Amino acid sequence: MIVDTSLAVKQEVFAALVGIGQPAVSHLLSRATLTPGAPLGTWLNEYTAHLMEAAQARGGGAELATERAALAKAQRERIEMQNAVTRGELAPTAQLEHILAATAAKVSGIFAAIPDRVRYRLPQIEAEALELIAEEVGKICSVVGAMNLADPMPADDIDAVRGGDADTHRDATDTARWHETGDVA
């Protein structure tokens, strides 16, 4: 159906054309949204402008779209984190700190017992060698005791463990690489 937009139309015709009721057209005329007696083309332009203004007022334009996208992203991330917690892939930091501290205490206890175990199993070992072992174990215990989630193996602790010895340096470097990548090359 081709309509001549230069002609004026009755409210019922315009209402049927745009999909609203005649009372709504009457209301638009009373609010001066539509110009009384204007041709169909003018009413269509005025009505379209009215719809666009109403959409902007409700939607807020681009800012609202941006905010909605940010909200949707935050909701998606929250759900992803909840799913990761449910799968056991995430745990609260306080719980991990507690587990790390308990593990460090156990490991330090095991390391601290090494000099006495060596003395018991190898009574012929020299006191100087036992002192060296105790010193190195002490360094390791200090490193283990200072571990935290923020920095499990600080560079200063690696240097303390190295002690200038080439083999110790290699072992500490391997340990640092393992902490960073989970793999020792």
C-alpha positions in Angstrom: 0.0 0.0 0.0 1.4 3.3 -1.1 0.3 6.4 0.9 0.6 10.0 -0.1 2.3 11.6 2.9 1.5 15.1 1.8 -2.2 14.7 2.7 -3.7 15.1 6.1 -5.3 11.9 7.6 -7.8 11.2 10.3 -6.5 10.1 13.7 -7.8 6.5 13.2 -5.8 6.2 9.9 -2.6 7.4 11.6 -3.2 5.2 14.6 -3.6 2.1 12.3 -0.6 3.1 10.3 1.8 3.4 13.3 0.2 0.6 15.4 -1.3 2.6 18.3 -4.9 3.4 19.3 -6.9 6.5 18.3 -7.0 7.7 21.9 -3.1 7.7 21.9 -3.1 9.8 18.8 -5.6 12.2 20.4 -3.3 12.4 23.5 -0.3 13.2 21.3 -2.3 16.0 19.6 -3.3 17.4 23.0 0.3 17.4 24.2 1.4 19.2 21.0 3.6 16.2 20.1 1.7 16.1 16.8 0.7 19.3 15.0 -3.2 19.4 14.5 -4.2 19.4 10.8 -0.6 18.6 9.6 0.0 16.2 6.7 0.8 12.5 7.3 4.5 13.0 6.6 4.8 15.7 9.3 3.0 13.5 11.8 5.3 10.6 10.9 8.4 12.7 11.5 7.0 14.2 14.7 5.9 10.8 16.0 9.3 9.3 15.1 11.1 12.1 16.9 8.8 11.6 19.9 9.7 7.8 20.0 13.4 8.6 19.7 13.2 11.1 22.6 11.3 8.6 24.7 13.8 5.9 24.0 16.7 8.2 24.9 15.0 9.2 28.1 14.5 5.6 29.1 17.7 4.2 27.8 20.2 7.0 28.6 21.9 6.6 25.2 25.4 5.3 24.8 26.3 5.9 28.5 23.6 3.5 29.6 24.7 0.9 27.1 28.3 1.2 28.3 27.1 0.9 32.0 25.0 -2.1 31.1 27.9 -3.8 29.3 30.1 -3.2 32.3 27.5 -4.6 34.7 27.0 -7.6 32.5 30.8 -8.2 32.5 31.0 -7.9 36.3 28.1 -10.3 36.7 29.7 -12.8 34.3 33.0 -12.5 36.2 31.2 -13.0 39.5 29.5 -16.1 38.2 32.8 -17.4 36.8 34.4 -17.0 40.2 31.5 -18.7 42.0 31.8 -21.6 39.5 35.6 -21.8 40.1 35.0 -21.8 43.9 32.4 -24.6 43.4 34.8 -26.6 41.4 37.5 -26.1 44.0 39.7 -24.0 41.8 39.6 -21.0 44.0 39.8 -20.6 47.8 39.7 -17.6 50.2 43.1 -15.9 50.7 42.9 -16.3 54.5 42.4 -20.1 54.1 45.4 -20.3 51.7 47.6 -18.2 54.0 46.7 -20.6 56.9 47.5 -23.6 54.8 50.8 -22.1 53.6 51.8 -21.2 57.2 50.9 -24.7 58.5 52.8 -26.3 55.6 55.8 -24.0 56.1 55.9 -24.9 59.8 55.9 -28.6 59.0 58.6 -28.2 56.3 60.7 -26.1 58.6 60.4 -28.8 61.3 61.5 -31.5 58.9 64.5 -29.4 57.7 65.5 -28.4 61.2 65.8 -32.1 62.1 68.3 -32.8 59.3 71.5 -31.9 61.2 70.6 -34.2 64.1 69.6 -37.0 61.8 72.9 -36.6 59.9 74.8 -36.6 63.3 72.9 -39.8 64.4 73.4 -41.7 61.1 76.9 -40.5 60.4 78.7 -40.2 63.8 82.1 -39.9 62.0 81.1 -36.6 60.3 83.1 -33.6 61.3 81.6 -30.9 63.5 82.4 -28.3 60.9 80.4 -30.1 58.3 77.4 -30.4 60.7 77.7 -26.7 61.4 77.6 -26.0 57.6 74.6 -28.2 57.2 72.8 -26.6 60.2 73.6 -23.1 58.7 72.2 -24.0 55.3 69.1 -25.6 56.8 68.6 -22.5 58.9 68.7 -20.4 55.7 66.1 -22.7 54.1 63.9 -22.6 57.2 64.0 -18.8 57.1 63.0 -18.7 53.5 60.2 -21.2 54.1 59.0 -19.3 57.1 58.9 -16.0 55.2 56.8 -17.4 52.3 53.4 -15.8 51.7 50.9 -15.7 48.9 52.0 -12.2 47.6 55.6 -13.3 47.0 56.2 -17.0 47.7 60.0 -16.8 46.9 61.4 -13.3 47.1 64.7 -12.6 45.3 66.4 -11.7 48.6 65.5 -15.2 49.9 66.9 -16.8 46.8 70.1 -14.9 47.2 70.3 -16.0 50.9 69.9 -19.6 49.9 72.5 -19.3 47.2 75.3 -18.3 49.5 77.7 -17.9 46.6 78.0 -21.7 46.0 77.6 -22.7 42.3 75.5 -25.8 43.1 73.4 -23.9 45.6 72.9 -21.2 43.0 71.8 -23.7 40.4 69.4 -25.3 42.9 67.9 -22.0 44.0 67.5 -20.8 40.4 65.7 -24.1 39.6 63.5 -23.6 42.7 62.7 -20.0 41.6 61.9 -21.2 38.1 59.6 -23.9 39.5 57.8 -21.2 41.6 57.3 -19.0 38.5 56.4 -21.7 35.9 55.9 -25.0 37.7 58.7 -26.5 35.5 62.4 -26.9 35.9 64.3 -26.7 32.7 
